[in-house]
């Protein structure tokens, strides 16, 4: 199983959550919100074979995008093949920092120096702006995490070769299922977005991506194992061009 977007460091007990994921055989991309969070998590993540730490600069943390954080991002970017969570958020929650977000997002993409990375993108109510910056600054496919925008932007992103990660909350909503139905199966990945998605009365765990696989199997008219294989193949296609640090393993 594959969880391409999980905030392991924001769980009450990140180590227990990571251990549960490893026991269930889930490959997890642990996103961070700031370079300082990446540095804090790195010593803990190293002991897990199936967890990869992503370097982030979250748009809703824009007020914390200090010169020091930006400098750390630029310094650390060569030390990981995984970038996230980054992007833009022009919802009511993020509208006031729009200009700062745009500067930070452009900074992130330029810091990648046009080298391929696994990049997981936040784009809430800013999908067209995200696409515009990507087209100008970054020539590789990215992953739109929890896409919720307009159909036209979705079609444009598909046309440009981007991928989309699906979580259980999306499978439970009409909007989310419509997104799933419109994305080619060769562009779909799975995610939890834990701990922000709820499963009944508890925070989601990485192994809960199984419910997404079940839904994909139903929509695609196949079984869960075939759906899982398709998602894994999509992930391998996306990470194959990366210059991965020694020790990075493929998801199984």
Secondary structure, 3 states (H helix, E strand, C coil): CEEEEECHHHCCCHHHHHHHHHHCCCEEEECCCCHHHHHHHHHHHCCCCCEEECECCCHHHHHHCCHHHHHHHHHHHHHCCEEEEEECCCCCCCHHHHHHHHHHHHHHHHHCCCCCCEEEEECCCCHHHHHHHHHHHCCCCCEEECCCCCHHHHHHHHHCCCEEEECHHHHCCHHHHHHHHHCCHHHEEECCCCCCCEECCEECCHHHHHHHHHHHHHHHCCCHHHHHHHHHHHHHHHHCCCCCCCCCCCCC
